[in-house]
């Protein structure tokens, strides 16, 4: 079997060990004579999976008993609405730092429910950098401060958490979740679509503090959109196979050495690529060096025609899914946790060869 070097931004590459484990169990889960996809979400088998995934995620992140773990549907886009629906009232303000397309979408949804203050927007800068703390013009008493920790499209990432004057952080961590340690003391809620670093598409992980939800507004909330509904019980059929896969990816993260291991590993991969980009003017990075993402590495060549040639020849070398987002163009290599060092090295080798032939 020929496995390509997959740099997809999401759904993204998964650990081969996890895929092979799922393959072995696909038609006969633990000798039960049926696939986990064919079993009730209230069966002992799925209950064990859900509990394992919850405990593994808590162990990996260091979450204490104040934290609830939910496996929901609807992607991060549903959380853009669900967060303010639960905790932001008309007479309250939430701060939303605008660093890219996804944070701007979150801002649009939050404005439906309350006042949104934007302490910084990188839109006029084409979202090429993350703000310094000194640039943030925070509101006086926000219910929370929302950030997008890593911007998949533009390739920027917070290197450290922003200072919020005590306001709890709410974070869309979809594209760098579990790629590095998290200081949970600063956070009230974290949500992440699984399809980047954690599993297949179809499930969204939500980590929420019970104490954060003590500020939940009193106005009626539709049952399925109320966090307490999902905390109290398994309300509706979850994306059971996606959660099953997430559980095994969490196990794989633990076996590799946890978040400290992946912080070092991802830094090494990113440095390898950025060093090649910065070698001369043939390749050009698109964001401020102090804001560079270790998950999504965008770059440009001297012309769009040369970029088309790069993508075509890269595919011939089994280097796939390197085309930049349609809104910005260029090249983008997504190097999430499951992207191996051999893939990063193969891409750098090709970049060097392509420069030699076309520079």
C-alpha positions as CSV (number, residue, x, y, z in Angstrom):
1,X,0.0,0.0,0.0
2,X,1.4,3.4,-1.0
3,X,0.6,6.1,1.6
4,X,1.1,9.6,0.3
5,X,2.6,12.5,2.2
6,X,-0.7,14.2,3.2
7,X,-0.6,17.9,4.0
8,X,-4.4,18.4,4.0
9,X,-5.7,21.2,6.3
10,X,-8.6,19.1,7.3
11,X,-9.9,16.5,7.3
12,X,-6.3,15.8,7.9
13,X,-3.9,12.8,8.1
14,X,-4.5,10.4,11.0
15,X,-2.0,8.2,12.8
16,X,-1.4,5.1,10.7
17,X,-1.4,3.0,13.9
18,X,-4.9,4.2,14.8
19,X,-6.2,3.6,11.3
20,X,-4.8,0.1,11.3
21,X,-6.3,-0.6,14.8
22,X,-9.7,0.6,13.5
23,X,-9.3,-1.5,10.4
24,X,-8.8,-4.7,12.5
25,X,-11.9,-3.9,14.5
26,X,-14.1,-2.5,11.8
27,X,-16.4,-5.5,11.3
28,X,-16.0,-7.2,14.7
29,X,-15.4,-4.9,17.7
30,X,-13.8,-6.8,20.5
31,X,-15.3,-10.1,19.5
32,X,-18.9,-8.8,19.7
33,X,-19.7,-9.8,16.1
34,X,-20.6,-6.3,15.0
35,X,-18.9,-3.0,14.2
36,X,-18.9,-0.2,16.8
37,X,-20.9,1.7,14.1
38,X,-23.7,-0.9,14.4
39,X,-24.0,-0.7,18.2
40,X,-26.3,1.4,20.3
41,X,-24.8,4.6,21.7
42,X,-26.2,3.4,25.0
43,X,-24.5,0.1,24.9
44,X,-21.8,-0.9,27.4
45,X,-19.3,-0.9,24.6
46,X,-19.9,2.7,23.5
47,X,-20.3,3.9,27.1
48,X,-16.8,2.6,27.8
49,X,-15.4,4.4,24.7
50,X,-17.0,7.7,25.7
51,X,-15.7,7.4,29.3
52,X,-12.2,6.4,28.2
53,X,-12.0,9.3,25.8
54,X,-13.2,11.7,28.5
55,X,-10.6,10.5,31.0
56,X,-7.8,10.4,28.5
57,X,-8.5,14.0,27.4
58,X,-8.5,15.1,31.1
59,X,-5.3,13.3,31.8
60,X,-3.6,14.7,28.7
61,X,-4.7,18.3,29.4
62,X,-4.5,18.2,33.2
63,X,-8.2,19.1,33.5
64,X,-9.6,18.8,37.1
65,X,-13.1,18.0,38.2
66,X,-14.3,21.5,37.4
67,X,-14.1,20.6,33.7
68,X,-16.7,18.8,31.7
69,X,-15.9,17.1,28.4
70,X,-18.5,17.0,25.6
71,X,-18.5,15.3,22.2
72,X,-20.9,17.3,20.1
73,X,-21.9,17.7,16.5
74,X,-22.1,20.7,14.2
75,X,-18.4,21.6,14.0
76,X,-16.8,24.7,15.4
77,X,-19.3,26.8,13.4
78,X,-22.1,25.6,15.8
79,X,-20.0,26.7,18.8
80,X,-19.7,30.2,17.3
81,X,-23.4,30.4,18.1
82,X,-23.7,28.0,21.1
83,X,-21.1,29.8,23.3
84,X,-22.8,33.2,23.2
85,X,-26.3,31.6,23.3
86,X,-25.4,30.1,26.6
87,X,-23.5,32.9,28.4
88,X,-23.9,36.2,26.6
89,X,-26.9,38.4,27.4
90,X,-28.2,41.5,25.6
91,X,-26.9,43.8,28.4
92,X,-23.4,42.1,28.5
93,X,-20.2,42.4,26.5
94,X,-17.8,39.8,25.2
95,X,-14.4,40.6,23.7
96,X,-13.5,38.9,20.4
97,X,-10.0,39.3,19.1
98,X,-10.2,39.1,15.3
99,X,-7.2,37.3,13.8
100,X,-8.7,35.6,10.7
101,X,-11.7,34.3,8.8
102,X,-13.0,32.0,11.6
103,X,-12.8,34.6,14.3
104,X,-14.7,37.0,12.1
105,X,-17.4,34.4,11.6
106,X,-17.6,33.9,15.4
107,X,-18.0,37.6,15.9
108,X,-20.9,37.7,13.4
109,X,-22.7,35.0,15.4
110,X,-22.0,36.5,18.8
111,X,-23.5,39.8,17.8
112,X,-26.9,38.1,17.6
113,X,-26.9,37.6,21.4
114,X,-25.1,40.5,23.0
115,X,-22.6,43.3,22.6
116,X,-19.3,42.3,20.9
117,X,-16.2,44.4,21.5
118,X,-13.2,43.8,19.2
119,X,-10.0,44.7,21.0
120,X,-8.0,44.1,17.9
121,X,-8.6,43.3,14.2
122,X,-6.0,42.1,11.8
123,X,-8.3,42.5,8.8
124,X,-6.6,45.6,7.4
125,X,-3.2,43.8,7.8
126,X,-4.6,40.9,5.8
127,X,-4.5,38.8,8.9
128,X,-0.7,38.5,8.7
129,X,0.0,38.6,12.4
130,X,-1.2,38.1,16.0
131,X,-1.5,41.2,18.2
132,X,0.9,42.1,21.0
133,X,-0.7,42.5,24.4
134,X,0.0,46.2,24.3
135,X,-2.2,46.5,21.2
136,X,-5.3,45.0,22.8
137,X,-8.0,47.6,23.7
138,X,-10.0,45.4,26.0
139,X,-13.5,46.3,27.3
140,X,-14.0,47.0,31.0
141,X,-15.9,43.9,32.1
142,X,-16.3,41.3,29.4
143,X,-18.1,38.1,30.2
144,X,-15.3,36.3,28.3
145,X,-12.6,37.0,25.7
146,X,-12.7,34.8,22.6
147,X,-9.7,33.9,20.5
148,X,-8.9,31.6,17.6
149,X,-5.6,30.0,18.8
150,X,-4.4,29.0,15.3
151,X,-5.6,30.4,12.0
152,X,-5.7,27.6,9.4
153,X,-6.2,29.8,6.4
154,X,-3.6,32.5,7.1
155,X,-1.0,30.4,9.0
156,X,-0.8,32.5,12.2
157,X,-0.8,31.2,15.8
158,X,-0.7,32.6,19.3
159,X,2.7,31.9,20.7
160,X,1.4,32.7,24.2
161,X,-2.0,33.3,25.6
162,X,-3.1,37.0,25.5
163,X,-3.5,38.9,28.7
164,X,-7.2,39.6,29.4
165,X,-7.2,41.3,32.7
166,X,-8.9,38.3,34.4
167,X,-11.6,37.7,31.7
168,X,-11.8,33.9,31.1
169,X,-10.6,32.9,27.6
170,X,-13.0,31.1,25.3
171,X,-10.9,29.5,22.5
172,X,-11.6,28.0,19.1
173,X,-8.7,25.6,19.1
174,X,-9.7,23.5,16.2
175,X,-6.5,23.6,14.3
176,X,-3.9,23.3,17.1
177,X,-5.7,21.4,19.8
178,X,-3.4,19.1,21.7
179,X,-0.4,20.2,19.7
180,X,1.2,21.7,22.8
181,X,0.5,22.1,26.6
182,X,-2.4,24.3,27.6
183,X,-2.6,26.5,30.7
184,X,-6.2,25.7,31.6
185,X,-6.2,28.2,34.5
186,X,-6.9,31.0,32.0
187,X,-9.7,29.3,30.2
188,X,-13.5,29.0,30.7
189,X,-14.2,27.0,27.5
190,X,-12.3,25.4,24.7
191,X,-13.8,23.9,21.6
192,X,-12.3,22.1,18.6
193,X,-13.4,20.3,15.5
194,X,-11.6,17.0,15.6
195,X,-10.7,16.8,12.0
196,X,-7.3,18.5,12.3
197,X,-5.4,17.0,15.2
198,X,-7.7,14.6,16.9
199,X,-9.8,12.4,14.6
200,X,-12.1,12.3,11.7
201,X,-14.7,14.9,10.9
202,X,-18.1,14.7,12.5
203,X,-17.3,15.4,16.2
204,X,-16.5,18.6,18.0
205,X,-14.8,18.4,21.4
206,X,-15.9,20.9,24.0
207,X,-14.1,21.4,27.3
208,X,-16.1,23.7,29.6
209,X,-15.7,24.7,33.2
210,X,-18.7,24.2,35.5
211,X,-17.8,27.4,37.2
212,X,-17.8,29.2,33.8
213,X,-21.4,28.0,33.3
214,X,-22.4,29.4,36.6
215,X,-22.8,32.7,34.6
216,X,-25.2,31.1,32.2
217,X,-28.0,33.5,31.4
218,X,-31.6,32.9,32.5
219,X,-33.3,33.4,29.2
220,X,-34.6,30.2,27.5
221,X,-32.2,28.2,25.4
222,X,-33.3,25.5,23.0
223,X,-32.7,22.1,24.7
224,X,-30.1,20.7,22.3
225,X,-28.1,24.0,22.3
226,X,-27.9,24.2,26.1
227,X,-24.5,22.9,27.5
228,X,-26.2,21.6,30.6
229,X,-28.3,19.3,28.5
230,X,-25.2,17.4,27.4
231,X,-23.5,17.6,30.8
232,X,-26.4,16.0,32.5
233,X,-26.8,13.0,30.2
234,X,-26.2,11.6,26.7
235,X,-29.0,13.6,25.2
236,X,-29.0,12.4,21.6
237,X,-27.1,10.0,19.3
238,X,-23.5,11.1,19.2
239,X,-21.1,10.6,16.2
240,X,-20.1,7.3,17.8
241,X,-17.5,6.2,15.2
242,X,-15.8,9.6,15.3
243,X,-15.6,9.4,19.1
244,X,-14.3,5.9,18.8
245,X,-11.5,7.2,16.6
246,X,-10.8,10.2,18.9
247,X,-10.4,7.8,21.8
248,X,-7.7,5.9,19.9
249,X,-6.0,9.1,18.8
250,X,-5.9,10.2,22.5
251,X,-4.4,6.8,23.4
252,X,-1.8,7.4,20.7
253,X,-0.9,10.9,22.1
254,X,-0.4,9.4,25.5
255,X,1.8,6.6,24.2
256,X,3.9,9.1,22.3
257,X,4.6,11.2,25.4
258,X,1.8,13.7,25.7
259,X,1.7,17.3,24.9
260,X,5.3,18.1,25.8
261,X,6.4,15.5,23.2
262,X,4.2,17.0,20.5
263,X,5.3,20.6,21.3
264,X,8.9,19.6,20.6
265,X,8.0,17.4,17.6
266,X,5.8,20.0,16.0
267,X,8.5,22.8,16.5
268,X,11.1,20.6,14.8
269,X,8.9,20.0,11.8
270,X,7.9,23.7,11.5
271,X,11.5,24.9,11.9
272,X,12.6,22.5,9.1
273,X,10.0,24.0,6.7
274,X,10.5,27.7,7.7
275,X,14.2,27.4,7.4
276,X,13.8,26.2,3.8
277,X,11.3,29.0,3.1
278,X,13.7,31.6,4.5
279,X,16.8,30.4,2.7
280,X,16.4,32.9,-0.2
281,X,13.7,34.8,-2.1
282,X,12.5,31.8,-4.2
283,X,10.0,30.9,-1.5
284,X,8.3,33.6,0.5
285,X,6.5,33.3,3.8
286,X,3.3,35.2,4.1
287,X,3.0,36.1,7.8
288,X,5.0,37.9,10.4
289,X,7.8,35.6,11.7
290,X,6.7,36.1,15.3
291,X,3.2,34.9,14.5
292,X,4.0,31.8,12.4
293,X,1.9,28.7,12.9
294,X,3.5,25.4,13.7
295,X,0.4,23.7,12.2
296,X,-0.2,25.4,8.9
297,X,2.8,26.7,6.9
298,X,1.8,29.0,4.0
299,X,4.2,30.3,1.4
300,X,4.3,31.8,-2.1
301,X,6.5,31.4,-5.1
302,X,7.5,34.1,-7.6
303,X,4.4,33.7,-9.7
304,X,1.1,31.8,-9.8
305,X,2.2,29.8,-12.8
306,X,5.2,28.6,-10.9
307,X,2.9,27.7,-8.0
308,X,0.7,25.6,-10.3
309,X,3.8,23.8,-11.6
310,X,5.0,23.3,-8.0
311,X,1.7,21.7,-7.0
312,X,1.5,19.5,-10.1
313,X,5.1,18.2,-9.6
314,X,4.7,17.8,-5.9
315,X,1.7,15.5,-6.5
316,X,3.9,13.4,-8.8
317,X,6.2,12.9,-5.7
318,X,3.2,11.8,-3.5
319,X,3.2,15.2,-1.8
320,X,-0.6,16.1,-1.8
321,X,-3.1,18.6,-0.5
322,X,-0.6,21.5,-0.7
323,X,-2.8,24.0,-2.4
324,X,-3.5,27.1,-0.3
325,X,-7.0,28.0,0.8
326,X,-9.1,29.4,-2.1
327,X,-9.4,32.8,-0.5
328,X,-5.7,33.4,-0.3
329,X,-4.0,31.1,-2.9
330,X,-0.4,30.0,-2.7
331,X,0.9,26.9,-1.1
332,X,0.1,25.6,2.4
333,X,1.6,22.6,4.2
334,X,-0.5,21.5,7.2
335,X,1.7,19.6,9.6
336,X,-0.5,18.5,12.4
337,X,0.5,15.9,15.1
338,X,0.0,12.9,12.8
339,X,2.1,14.4,10.0
340,X,5.4,12.5,10.3
341,X,8.9,14.0,10.2
342,X,9.5,11.9,7.1
343,X,6.7,13.8,5.3
344,X,8.2,17.2,6.3
345,X,11.7,16.1,5.1
346,X,10.2,14.8,1.8
347,X,8.6,18.2,1.2
348,X,11.8,20.1,2.0
349,X,13.8,17.7,-0.3
350,X,11.3,18.5,-3.1
351,X,11.4,22.2,-2.4
352,X,15.2,22.1,-2.8
353,X,15.0,20.1,-6.0
354,X,12.3,22.4,-7.4
355,X,14.3,25.5,-6.6
356,X,17.4,24.0,-8.3
357,X,15.4,23.4,-11.5
358,X,13.3,26.6,-11.6
359,X,15.3,29.2,-9.7
